[in-house]
Amino acid sequence: MSGMTKVPDSAPMVGPLTSHAYQPARFGLATVLILVCVLLLQPGCTGLKYATEERPLFSGYSVEWTSEPAFEASDALRELEAVVTPAPNNSILGRRPTVALRNMVKEPKKRKGLRNLLKYKIGSAAIYLDSVPLADINAALVNRMNNRGYFAATSAFQVTPHGKTASVEFKVDPGTPHIIRSIRVGDSTATGLDSALARIKGDPQVKVGEPYQLAHLVTERQRVTDGLRDTGWYKLRAEDLEWATDTTSGDHQVDLRLRAKVTTARAKRIPYWVGSVAVHGDKDEVLPASDTLLIDGIHYVNYLGMFRPPTILRGVFIHPGETYSMRSTDATQRYLNSYGVFRNVLVAYSDDSTRHDVLNATVTLLPQKRFSVFSELNATSQSNNFVGPGVKVGFRDRDLFRGAEQFTLDLNGQFETQINTSDGATTNSYEVGVKAGLQIPRMLLLPVLRTTRSSAPNTVFGVGFGYFQRVGLYGLRSATAGMSYNWRKNMRTWHDWDVVEVSYNNLFNASADFEAFLGENPAIRRSFEEEFILGSGYTYTHITKRRNEQRSWLSYSLGFDQAGNTMALVLGLTKGPRPEEGYQLAGERFSQYVRFRPELRWYQMLGGRGGQLVSRLLVNAAYAFGNSDVIPYVKQFYSGGT
């Protein structure tokens, strides 16, 4: 990339630290050893057995500014601290137990066993000052500041001895940053690749008036490359483009130009078209193809006859005669993968043998096994002293009607008993349930969502029955059925629409004690009364995460559901005013309510090893009216969980 400072090959790279103050080494696995060493007062636990004043141990470092940078000082400091490597050894209260352990344990005869574990897995090698490349680190600090536009930055270091240890202080003078004065992308008066560069639109990551930053230039170059690859430039890569920089035109100002490298091959300078498209719908790695169909210009190859061709071709967004598009290629893979019936979806391109600017596409689908069974064994322990085992078994068919439909059947059971009660009495409870579901990867009865390309929209049917018995108190029976749609507008926004949800809950076998309890709590009694729930709902979910490396993002959902309102309106028009006992459906009173379910979540990445802090806010509300005095028990909100 022309005009950019290259990081020296010797410049070390490690993960970011968190403070610009003195940096002791991190510790974690040696906690027990530290405590043992402190308790036993082992002098050797300092880890200084082989250290001398002439060859001291590296005990720590700091990175400080001589004057604070004009832009993003804290981010720049974290980046500079990450350059210092190797890091000092683990240390607490002046002791280094992992180093001491390495020094004390004799060399193991085999690369396994306790001695090898202690010496090489728990123990750590001493980091001496002479093993720290101070000059290279100093040069790398300057380089990192150059990459941030501080082209006049300087750095110096000073070693401070402490007997058999030594620390290092780095002082960085950032200087004045260079500001972007002008940006030029491609050449609108030229032809070919340079002209295509000039036509790229979108939100640029590099803007006039901002400080020069190498990381932003790299991001912008990739964005432009992706835009070109979406419009035919199949063989172009980000490395085929370069930023030319000119810092001679003004006082701490820089002019930028993004252009194709002189060495970029001719094959990368031309757009490509799609020639033939072949789709292997159920590829078998052993059996040959059974037949080939030509559908809308696409060659559909059958092997096992598992899927109807229209089911698969709905998710193929690559068509003969169109320009190559990376976006259409990625959309094809995501859409077909979202069916949940393929173990792999491969899209490959090959050069046409007769035309230099034509690619032939091959989409290969490797199906999962059609039938599968699964089981799950669990145990629960609750704060109310109920403990017990549970089991769940299920069956799945991944192609019920040759349309990639997924049928599931689940059976579950749970037994719990109450222990450690104050009066010594025990209470048992058990529940059994069965649930069946059918997921169809399209929207039945509705027009096809042509704009939905990130995943297949689904129509979901479900039915279930449950039986719960609290021995000696009460029993509950429930039955549910429903139909819903779910679809994604893109990778960050999705919708769930419960078209209809029907449930019936029945309290039976209530004991005298439980009846007395309900008598003292009329609101709870009403929530347990036999009622139909006939409702619908909708949930909108959106996340702000735009890229995988993003460290923090927001997720929010807005949910609404209701029951009984449509039925109450119909009965009000046909049967007149509501009777005192309420409107009934099939001889049973039905619920009428509305619920609002907003939810907010904040995700923050912690460290560089996948740690994550998640904050969640729920402010839900429900209101019963008309045919109901209280929200049904199964629709009430709760906090906490099992």
N, C-alpha and C positions, 0 to 999 in steps of 0.2 A: 504494500500500500504506500504509494509515493507520499513523501512529506511527513511520514509518521516515524517516531522514534521506536526502534525495535528494542524489546526487553532483552538484556544480555542473557546468553544461554546459562550463565552461572548464577543468575538472579534467582534466589529461592522463592518459592511460593508456598504459603500455608494458609489455613483458615483464619478469619478475622478474630482479633482479640477485642476486648470490650473497654479498655481504658487506656489513656495515654500516660498514666502514672506508672510507677515501678511495677514490672510484670513478673511476678513469681510464677512458677510452673503450675499447671493444673494437676489436680489429683482426684482419684476416684476409687480405684480398685484396692488401694493399699490401706484403707481405713483401719482394718483390723490390725495390720502389721504396725501401723503408726501407734495405735493404742498399746500394743504389746511392748514396743520399744520404749515408749514413755514410761510404762509401768515398771519395766525391768531396768530402766535407766542404763541401757546399753550404750556405752561411749561410741561404739562403732556405727551407731545409727545415724551419725552425721553424714555418712557417705564420703568422708574425706580421707579414707585410708590411703589412697594412692595419689592424692592431690598434694602439691607443694606450692610454695610461694612463687617458684619459677614456672610452674605449670598449674595455675589455679583452676578451680572449678568455675564454670559459667553460672553465676547465681541469679542474674536478672538483667533487665534493661528498661530503658524508657525512651520514648520518642517525643520531643518537644519542639514547639515552634520558637523561632527567634522573633517572629511577628506573625500574627494570625492571617491565613489566606483570606482573600476577599470573597470567595465563594465556597460553600460546602466544606467548611473547615473540619467539622466532626467526621463526615464521611471520608474525607481525605486522610485524616489521622488514623481511622480504623484500617484503611487500606495500607498505610505505611507500617503500622504495627504488625500487620499480617506478613510483611516481607521478612521479618527477623526470624530466622530458622538456622540451625535447630533450636528448639525452645529449651529453657533451663529445666533441670530435673525437678521432680516433685519435691516440695519443701514445705514443712510446717514446723514452726518454732525452732528453726535452724536445723532440723533433722530431715534426712532423705532416706527413708526406710527402704524404698525399692532399690536404690543404688547400693545401700549397705547389704541388702539381701544378695544382690548380684556379686558383691565382693566376697561375702562370707561363704557362699555355697560353692563347693568344688565342682570342677568341670564334670558333667555327667558323661557316662560311658556310652549311653544311648540317647537318641533324640526323643525319648518318651520317659514316663515315670515321674515320680515326685521331684527328684532333683532337677530334672529338666524343666518341670513346671515352675519350681521356685526360682530358678536362675534366669530362665528366658521368657516365661510367660508373665510372672508377677514381677520379677526383678527387672531393672532397667540399667542400661549402660550409662556410666558417668559422662556428662557433657563438659568437656574442658574448653577453656577459652580459646586455645589454639585450634580447635575444630570448628570454630565459628568464623565464617568468611567475612570479616568485618568490612574489608574494602569492597567486596562485591555487594554486600548489603547496602553500603553507603551509596554505591553507584545506582543500585536498584531504587533507592529512595528518590534520588534525583530523577530517574527515569519515570517513576510513577507520577511525579509532579509535572514532568514534561508532558505526559499523556493527558494531564488535566489543563494544559495550556499555559503552565508556568515554565516557560522555556528558559528563564534565567535562574531557576532554582538552584540552590547549593545545599550541601549537607556536610557535616563534620561529626566525628565521634570522639569520645574521650573514655578511656578505661580507668575505672577506679578500683584499686586493689583493696581487699579486706582479708589479709592474711592468705589463707589457702583458697579463698574465693575471690572473684572479681565481677563487677557489674559494668555495664556499658551505657553511656548516655549519648543518644543521637540528637543533634541540633539541626533543624531544617529551616532554611530561609527560603520561603516560597517565591519572593519577588512579585512582580506585577503580572497578572494574567493577560493573555491575548484574547481579544474579543473578535467574534466573527463579523466581518464587514460585508461580505457578499458571498452568495452561494450560487453555483452554476451546475446544473445537472444535464449532461449530454449536450447536444447541439441541434436545435430545431431546424437549422438550415441544411443539415447533412442528411444522409439517407442511412437505412439499415439500423444497426444497434444504437448508434449515437442519437438518431432521431427518435427511436423508441424510448430511450432514456428520458428525453426531454418531455415526453407525453405522459409519464407516470404521474398519477394524481394521488391524493390521500393526505394523511396527517404526517408531515415530516418530523423526524426526531431531532433534526439540526435546524436551528433558526438564527437569522441575523440578529445581532445584539446580544447573543448569549456567549458565554465563555467557550473556548475551544475545549472539547473533551473527546478523547479517542474512543471511549466506550460508546458515546452517542454516534460517532461516525460509523463505527462498526455496525451498530443497530440499524442505522439509516441505510447503509449499503445493503444489508440483508433484506430490509423492507422493499427497497427498489428491485432487488433481484427476484424476490417472491412475486412482486407485481408483474415483472416481465415473464416469469415462468407461468403465470396465470394466463398469459396472452400469446403463448406459442413458443417461447424461448426455452425449449426443453433441456438443452445441454448446458445452458448458462449456469454458472455458480458464482457466489459472492466473491470468490478469490479471483475471478476474471475481471473484476472492476477495481479501480483504485481512486483514492482521493489525492488530487494534486493540491498542495498548499503553497501559498505565497505570503510571506511575512515581511516583505520589503516595502509594501505600499503605504504604510502609515505607522504611527506610534502605537505599538502593541496591538496591532490589528492584523487579521489574517483573512485572505481570500481563498475560498474553497471551490474546487471543481471536481465533480464525479464523472469519470470517463472509463471507457474500456481500455484495458492494458494493451500495449502494442503486441504483446506475445499471445493475446487471446486468439485461439484457433478459429479458422473460418467456420467450422461446424458449429461453433458456439455463437456465431454472429448472425445466424439466420433463424427465423421462426419455423416451427414444424406443424404439420397437419396430421390428423388421424386418418389412416387408411382403413384397414379392416379391423373389426372388433370381434373377438371370440370369447365367449363366456362358457366356462366349464362349471355347470351348475351344481354338480354333486360328484366332484372328482374322486375317483377311486385309484389308489396307488398301485393296485394289482390288475384289476379288470380293465379291458379296453373300452373305448367309447361304444355305446350301443347305437346311437344315431345322432344326426346333426340337423337342426332346423334353422331356417333363415327367417328371422322375425324383425321387421323394421330395419333391415340392413345389417343386423347383428347375427352372427353365427352362434346359436345356442347348442352346446354339446352335452348330450345326456350320457350318463354312465349307469346309474342305478334307478333312474326314474323317480327319485324321491320327491322332487318339487315340480310344480307346474311352472313352465317358463315365465308367464307374466309375473309371478311372485318374485322371481329373481330380477327380472329386467326392470321392475319398478325402481330398484336401487342402483341401476347402472346409469351413470350420468356422462358416460363417454360414448360419443356417437361418430360414425364415419363421416368424413367431410368437414368436421369442425376443427378449429385450431386446438393444439394441445393445451390443456389447462391443469396446473398442479392442484388448483382448488377442486375441480371436478374429480380428479383422481382421489384426493383425500376424502371427498364427500362420498364417493362410491365405497371406499373401504369402511368408513364410519357407519354408513347406512346399513350395509349388509352385515357388518359385525353386530349392529344393534338388534338383529333378529334373535340373537342368543342361541342359534342352532349350528353355528360354524365354529370350528376350532381355529381356523385361519382363513383370512381373505387376502389374496395376493393379486396385485395389479402390476403387470410388467409390460414394457415397451421394447420393441425391436425395430431396427432400421429396415425399411422396405428395400428389397434388392434391386428395384428398377428406378426408384425416385429418391433423390438425395435429401429431400425435405419432408418425407412422409414417414410416419411411425405406425406400426401395427400393434394394437393393444390386445393383451390377453388377461382376462379376469378368471382366476382360479379359486374356487370355493371348496374347502375341505370340511365336510360335515362332521359333526359329533355323532356319537352313537344315538340312534333314535330313541331307544328305551333305556331308562336308568331307574334305580331305586336308591333311596338314601335313608339314613336313620340318624337319630340324635338322642343321646342319653344325657340328662342333666340332673342337678340337685339344687335345691333352693334352701336358703336359710334367711328368714325374715326377722325384722326387729320385734315382731310380736310373738317370737319364739316358735313359729311354725317352720318345721323342716320336713324335707321329704324328697323322694326321687321323682323324675318325670321321664317320659319317653315319647319320641316322635318318629314315625316312619312315613315314608312317602314314595310315590311313583310318579314318573314324568315321561310323557310322550312328546317328542320334539317335532312331530310332523303328522298331526292327527288327520288332516284332510289334504295333505300334499301342498299346503300353502304356508309352511313354516309355523303353523299354529302350535302352541305349547299347552298341553293339558297336564295339570297336576292334581294329585289326590293325596291329601295329608290326613293321617290319623294320629291323635295325640292323647296322652293320658298323664295325670298328675295325682300323686298322693301326698298329703301333708298331715303331720301330727304335731300337736302343741306340747312342748316340753317345758320343764322348770316353771310350772305355774305356781302361784302363791298358795293355792289350796290343795295342791297335789292332784287335782283332777286333770284329765287330758281330753282334748277335743280333736277329732279327726275330720278331714275333709278330702274329697276327691273330685276330680272332674275328667270328663272324656269329651272328645270333640272330633268332628270330621269336617273337612273343608275341601271343596273341589273348585278349580279355577281353569279358565280357558283364556289364553292371550292370543289375539289375532293381529299380525303386524300390518294392519291397515284400518281405516276408519269406516266401519260398516254404516250404511245408511246415510253417509255424508260424502260430499265431494272430496276427491283426493287433494291433499294439501301439497300443491306443486312447489311451494316455497320452502317446505320442510325437507332439508337435505342433510341435516346433521345426524338424524336418527329416524328410524321408522316410527310413525304414529301407531298407537296400539288401541285396539278395542278389547276391553277386559270384562269377562263375565265371572261371577263368583257366587257360590252358594255354600252355606255352612250350617251346622247344627251343633249345639253345645249343651252339656248337662253338668251342673255343679251341685254338689251336696255337702253342706256343712252338717255333719252328723249330729243329731239331737237339736238342731236349731232350724234350719230351713234348706230348701232346695230351689234352684233356678234352672229353667229351661230357656233356651234361646234359639231362634232360627233367623238366618239372614240370607238375603239375595240382593244382587246389585249388578249394574252395568256402568262402565266408566270409559272415558277416553283419556289418553295422555299422549302428549306430543311435545317436541322441542322446537322452538323457533330457531335457535342456534345453540351453540355449546354453552351459553351462559343464561339462557332463558327457557323455561319449560312451563307447561300448563297441565293441570289435572282437573278433569271435569267429571264429577260423579253425576251421571245423567239421572239415575234412579237408584235409591237405596231403600230396601224394605227389610224391616226386622220386627220380630215379635218376641217379647220377653214375658215369661210366666213364672211367678213365684208360687211354689207349691210346698206342701208338707211343712208348713211353718209350725214350730212348737209353741207351747203356751208362753214360755219365757220370751221367745222372739216376738210373739204377738203383743205381749205386754210392752216390750221395748218399742215396737212400732206405735203402740197406743200413746206412749209418752212422747213420741217424735212424729207428729203428723206429716211434716214435710218429707221425712224419709219414707213414711208409709206411702205417700202419694207417688214418690219416685219409683217405688217397687210395684205399683199397681200394674195389672195387665194392660198393655197398650201396644198398638201398632205404631211403628215409626215409618212413615212414608215420606222420603225427602230427597234432596239433591244438594250438590255443593260444587264449589270451584276453588282452586288454589293456584295462585300465580307465584312463581319462584324465580329469583334472579340473583346471580352472583357477579361481583365486579372483577373477578380474576380474569385477566386477559392473556397471561403467559405463565408457563410452568415455573419460571424462576421468580415470580412475584412473591414477595415475602409477607404481605398482608393484604387481606381483601375482606369484603363485606358480603354477606348473604342475607337476603330478606325474602319473606314469603307473606302473602296476604291471602288468607283463607276465609271463606264464607260458606255456611251451609244452613239449610232450613228444612223444616218438616211440617207437613200438614196444611200449609197455606193454600196450595192449589186445590186440594181436596175440600178445605173449608169454604173456599170461594165457590166451587161448583155446587156443593151441598147448600150453601146459602142462597144461591140463585134458583135451585130446583126445589128445595124443601122449606125455604123460609128461615125465620130466625132460629138461632141455636137453642135447642132444648136445655133444660136445667142440667140434665146428666151429660150434655155435650153430644156433638155429632159422633156417630159410630160407623165403623167399617167392618162388614162381616160380623156384626154383633158385638164388636169390641171398640172401645173408645180409642181414638188415635191421638198422638202427640202433636202439638203445634208450638213451634219455637223458632228462633233464629240464633245463630252463633257466629261470632267474629273471632278469627284465630290469627292475628298477626304475630310474626316471629322474626327476630333479628339475631344474627350471629356474626361475630367478628373473629377472624382467624389471623393469628400472628405466628410466623415461623420463629423458632428459637434455636440459635446456634446453627451448625451446619450438618447435623446428623439426623434431621427429620423431626426434631422436637417441635411441638406446636402448642400454643395456648389458644383455647377456644372459649369465647364468652358468649352467653346465650341470654336473650331477654324475651320473655313471654308475657304479654298482657292480653289475656283472653277474656271474652265476655259472652254471656248467653242470656236470653230473655224468653221466658215462657209466657204465653198469652192465649186468648181465645179458648181453644179446646183444652188447654193444659194450665195447671196451677204451678207446676214445678217441672224442671228439666228432668227427663228420664235418667235413672241411675247410670245407665251405660253411656250417657252423653255428657255427664258432669265432668268438670275438670279436676285434675289432681296435680299436686306437686311432688317431686321426688320420684322414686321408682323402686323396682325390686333390687 
